[in-house]
Each structure stands twice: as C-alpha cells, then as structure tokens.
Amino acid sequence: MRQIIRWILPVLLGATGLFMIFMPDAFYQRVPGVAETGPINYHFIRDVGSAYLAAAAGLGWWAAEPRRGVAGAFAAAVFLGLHMLVHVFDAFAGGHGVSDVGRDFVGVYLPTLITIWIVWRELSRKEA
C-alpha cells in the first residue's frame, strides 16, 4: 500500500504535464482560473507542462528509490515551490487572495506542500 501511495503524486503530476502538452486548449478552458490569466499561450502552457513532467520524473525516481531518489524529489520541490510562489504573488497582487488560494489549493499548493514534506522527511532520515 505504501508503494502505491508513493506513486500517486508523480502519476498525477505526469498526467497534468501530458494534458498541458498535448491538450493545451482543453487545459486552458477546463482548469479553473487559467483563462483568467489572459489569452491562451500554447508555448507557455507546454513549457509549464514540460516542467510538470520533469517534476513527475523526479518524484518517480524518489518513489522507486526513496533514499537515492531524494535528489529528484528535491528538484521537483524547487519547481513546485517556485510555481506556488508565483500563484501566491498573483493571488495577492490581483486582490483575490483567499479565493485564488482556495481555488488553486488542490492543484498547486497541496502537491507542493506534500513534495516539500517528502524532501524534508527523507533528508531528516539521512541525518539521523
């Protein structure tokens, strides 16, 4: 069961990345809040989708080899953390603060917080 749980986040991030790369129109139209960021930019959506695939690969490495793969989880945490900070900035700069954070919580904030927790936990184990 633990092994299955480890793979949930990389699979979901990978699916999101593939969705963004191969179906940018659907991503733009169906994901809440995306259309509010401005006109569709296929290149940008695919760029972010590629970063999601890289994060998924890093977390997949961790899922397969938790001790050695923590470097991959760390790399995923860097992208996801920076991406989350962009969302925080935009939410509060746009004056929608709490409502934007609530809308983005499951898709942006939660995966980031889980990934940071994974890295922190794995690194704490190595020091002990």
BALOBA-1460 file (C-alpha; in Angstrom, 3 decimals):
// residues 128
<rec num="1" residu="m" x="0.000" y="0.000" z="0.000"/>
<rec num="2" residu="r" x="2.820" y="2.410" z="0.887"/>
<rec num="3" residu="q" x="4.409" y="1.867" z="-2.549"/>
<rec num="4" residu="i" x="1.101" y="2.664" z="-4.285"/>
<rec num="5" residu="i" x="0.742" y="5.886" z="-2.309"/>
<rec num="6" residu="r" x="4.285" y="6.930" z="-3.301"/>
<rec num="7" residu="w" x="3.343" y="6.778" z="-6.959"/>
<rec num="8" residu="i" x="0.141" y="8.846" z="-6.742"/>
<rec num="9" residu="l" x="1.812" y="12.264" z="-6.857"/>
<rec num="10" residu="p" x="4.247" y="11.537" z="-9.718"/>
<rec num="11" residu="v" x="1.451" y="9.942" z="-11.756"/>
<rec num="12" residu="l" x="-0.888" y="12.911" z="-11.188"/>
<rec num="13" residu="l" x="1.828" y="15.467" z="-11.980"/>
<rec num="14" residu="g" x="2.825" y="13.491" z="-15.064"/>
<rec num="15" residu="a" x="-0.781" y="13.309" z="-16.250"/>
<rec num="16" residu="t" x="-1.123" y="17.057" z="-15.734"/>
<rec num="17" residu="g" x="2.040" y="17.675" z="-17.731"/>
<rec num="18" residu="l" x="0.853" y="15.466" z="-20.589"/>
<rec num="19" residu="f" x="-2.554" y="17.178" z="-20.534"/>
<rec num="20" residu="m" x="-0.860" y="20.569" z="-20.830"/>
<rec num="21" residu="i" x="1.487" y="19.471" z="-23.615"/>
<rec num="22" residu="f" x="-0.968" y="17.536" z="-25.774"/>
<rec num="23" residu="m" x="-4.266" y="19.291" z="-24.996"/>
<rec num="24" residu="p" x="-3.426" y="22.937" z="-24.226"/>
<rec num="25" residu="d" x="-6.843" y="24.171" z="-25.421"/>
<rec num="26" residu="a" x="-8.673" y="21.821" z="-23.075"/>
<rec num="27" residu="f" x="-6.311" y="22.710" z="-20.227"/>
<rec num="28" residu="y" x="-6.904" y="26.422" z="-20.813"/>
<rec num="29" residu="q" x="-10.683" y="26.069" z="-20.998"/>
<rec num="30" residu="r" x="-11.326" y="23.450" z="-18.296"/>
<rec num="31" residu="v" x="-8.948" y="24.208" z="-15.447"/>
<rec num="32" residu="p" x="-10.496" y="26.843" z="-13.166"/>
<rec num="33" residu="g" x="-8.682" y="30.165" z="-13.185"/>
<rec num="34" residu="v" x="-6.410" y="29.513" z="-16.168"/>
<rec num="35" residu="a" x="-8.473" y="31.532" z="-18.661"/>
<rec num="36" residu="e" x="-8.491" y="34.431" z="-16.194"/>
<rec num="37" residu="t" x="-4.700" y="34.795" z="-16.612"/>
<rec num="38" residu="g" x="-5.016" y="36.210" z="-20.136"/>
<rec num="39" residu="p" x="-5.189" y="34.943" z="-23.707"/>
<rec num="40" residu="i" x="-4.116" y="31.381" z="-24.400"/>
<rec num="41" residu="n" x="-0.384" y="30.950" z="-24.938"/>
<rec num="42" residu="y" x="0.286" y="27.467" z="-26.287"/>
<rec num="43" residu="h" x="4.045" y="27.718" z="-25.904"/>
<rec num="44" residu="f" x="3.807" y="28.773" z="-22.259"/>
<rec num="45" residu="i" x="1.278" y="26.067" z="-21.392"/>
<rec num="46" residu="r" x="3.529" y="23.441" z="-22.979"/>
<rec num="47" residu="d" x="6.589" y="24.857" z="-21.186"/>
<rec num="48" residu="v" x="4.868" y="24.540" z="-17.819"/>
<rec num="49" residu="g" x="3.624" y="21.083" z="-18.814"/>
<rec num="50" residu="s" x="7.223" y="20.093" z="-19.525"/>
<rec num="51" residu="a" x="8.248" y="21.313" z="-16.068"/>
<rec num="52" residu="y" x="5.432" y="19.230" z="-14.573"/>
<rec num="53" residu="l" x="6.788" y="16.168" z="-16.410"/>
<rec num="54" residu="a" x="10.270" y="16.866" z="-15.034"/>
<rec num="55" residu="a" x="8.836" y="17.163" z="-11.511"/>
<rec num="56" residu="a" x="6.933" y="13.909" z="-12.040"/>
<rec num="57" residu="a" x="10.157" y="12.208" z="-13.170"/>
<rec num="58" residu="g" x="11.983" y="13.419" z="-10.069"/>
<rec num="59" residu="l" x="9.223" y="12.207" z="-7.791"/>
<rec num="60" residu="g" x="9.067" y="8.953" z="-9.741"/>
<rec num="61" residu="w" x="12.756" y="8.421" z="-9.036"/>
<rec num="62" residu="w" x="12.065" y="9.020" z="-5.352"/>
<rec num="63" residu="a" x="9.097" y="6.613" z="-5.438"/>
<rec num="64" residu="a" x="11.276" y="3.914" z="-6.977"/>
<rec num="65" residu="e" x="14.339" y="4.534" z="-4.777"/>
<rec num="66" residu="p" x="13.435" y="6.700" z="-1.749"/>
<rec num="67" residu="r" x="16.981" y="7.084" z="-0.395"/>
<rec num="68" residu="r" x="18.790" y="7.750" z="-3.678"/>
<rec num="69" residu="g" x="15.870" y="9.472" z="-5.393"/>
<rec num="70" residu="v" x="15.553" y="12.271" z="-2.835"/>
<rec num="71" residu="a" x="17.603" y="14.432" z="-5.227"/>
<rec num="72" residu="g" x="14.816" y="14.061" z="-7.787"/>
<rec num="73" residu="a" x="12.210" y="14.945" z="-5.185"/>
<rec num="74" residu="f" x="14.299" y="17.988" z="-4.230"/>
<rec num="75" residu="a" x="14.379" y="19.158" z="-7.865"/>
<rec num="76" residu="a" x="10.596" y="18.677" z="-8.059"/>
<rec num="77" residu="a" x="10.180" y="20.662" z="-4.829"/>
<rec num="78" residu="v" x="12.188" y="23.553" z="-6.291"/>
<rec num="79" residu="f" x="9.964" y="23.848" z="-9.376"/>
<rec num="80" residu="l" x="6.732" y="23.277" z="-7.479"/>
<rec num="81" residu="g" x="7.747" y="25.722" z="-4.744"/>
<rec num="82" residu="l" x="8.624" y="28.472" z="-7.199"/>
<rec num="83" residu="h" x="5.421" y="27.790" z="-9.126"/>
<rec num="84" residu="m" x="3.456" y="28.054" z="-5.876"/>
<rec num="85" residu="l" x="5.125" y="31.373" z="-5.046"/>
<rec num="86" residu="v" x="4.063" y="32.741" z="-8.433"/>
<rec num="87" residu="h" x="0.496" y="31.743" z="-7.566"/>
<rec num="88" residu="v" x="0.741" y="33.362" z="-4.120"/>
<rec num="89" residu="f" x="2.086" y="36.578" z="-5.618"/>
<rec num="90" residu="d" x="-0.574" y="36.685" z="-8.348"/>
<rec num="91" residu="a" x="-3.368" y="35.933" z="-5.882"/>
<rec num="92" residu="f" x="-2.470" y="38.768" z="-3.556"/>
<rec num="93" residu="a" x="-1.280" y="41.236" z="-6.215"/>
<rec num="94" residu="g" x="-4.566" y="40.729" z="-8.041"/>
<rec num="95" residu="g" x="-6.586" y="41.398" z="-4.909"/>
<rec num="96" residu="h" x="-8.289" y="37.999" z="-4.868"/>
<rec num="97" residu="g" x="-6.020" y="36.484" z="-2.207"/>
<rec num="98" residu="v" x="-8.001" y="33.906" z="-0.291"/>
<rec num="99" residu="s" x="-10.372" y="32.959" z="-3.127"/>
<rec num="100" residu="d" x="-7.480" y="32.332" z="-5.567"/>
<rec num="101" residu="v" x="-5.549" y="30.343" z="-2.971"/>
<rec num="102" residu="g" x="-8.673" y="28.270" z="-2.272"/>
<rec num="103" residu="r" x="-9.243" y="27.655" z="-5.990"/>
<rec num="104" residu="d" x="-5.619" y="26.593" z="-6.534"/>
<rec num="105" residu="f" x="-5.130" y="24.670" z="-3.293"/>
<rec num="106" residu="v" x="-5.593" y="21.111" z="-4.587"/>
<rec num="107" residu="g" x="-3.781" y="21.565" z="-7.901"/>
<rec num="108" residu="v" x="-0.898" y="23.856" z="-6.898"/>
<rec num="109" residu="y" x="-0.420" y="24.216" z="-3.144"/>
<rec num="110" residu="l" x="-1.124" y="20.688" z="-1.922"/>
<rec num="111" residu="p" x="1.283" y="18.885" z="-4.319"/>
<rec num="112" residu="t" x="3.959" y="21.435" z="-3.415"/>
<rec num="113" residu="l" x="3.488" y="21.038" z="0.323"/>
<rec num="114" residu="i" x="3.493" y="17.235" z="0.038"/>
<rec num="115" residu="t" x="6.696" y="17.325" z="-2.032"/>
<rec num="116" residu="i" x="8.432" y="19.648" z="0.429"/>
<rec num="117" residu="w" x="7.367" y="17.325" z="3.253"/>
<rec num="118" residu="i" x="8.754" y="14.308" z="1.363"/>
<rec num="119" residu="v" x="12.128" y="16.009" z="0.899"/>
<rec num="120" residu="w" x="12.275" y="17.229" z="4.494"/>
<rec num="121" residu="r" x="11.404" y="13.764" z="5.811"/>
<rec num="122" residu="e" x="13.926" y="11.959" z="3.612"/>
<rec num="123" residu="l" x="16.713" y="14.404" z="4.434"/>
<rec num="124" residu="s" x="15.913" y="14.185" z="8.156"/>
<rec num="125" residu="r" x="16.248" y="10.392" z="7.956"/>
<rec num="126" residu="k" x="19.667" y="10.680" z="6.306"/>
<rec num="127" residu="e" x="20.944" y="12.889" z="9.115"/>
<rec num="128" residu="a" x="19.713" y="10.560" z="11.855"/>
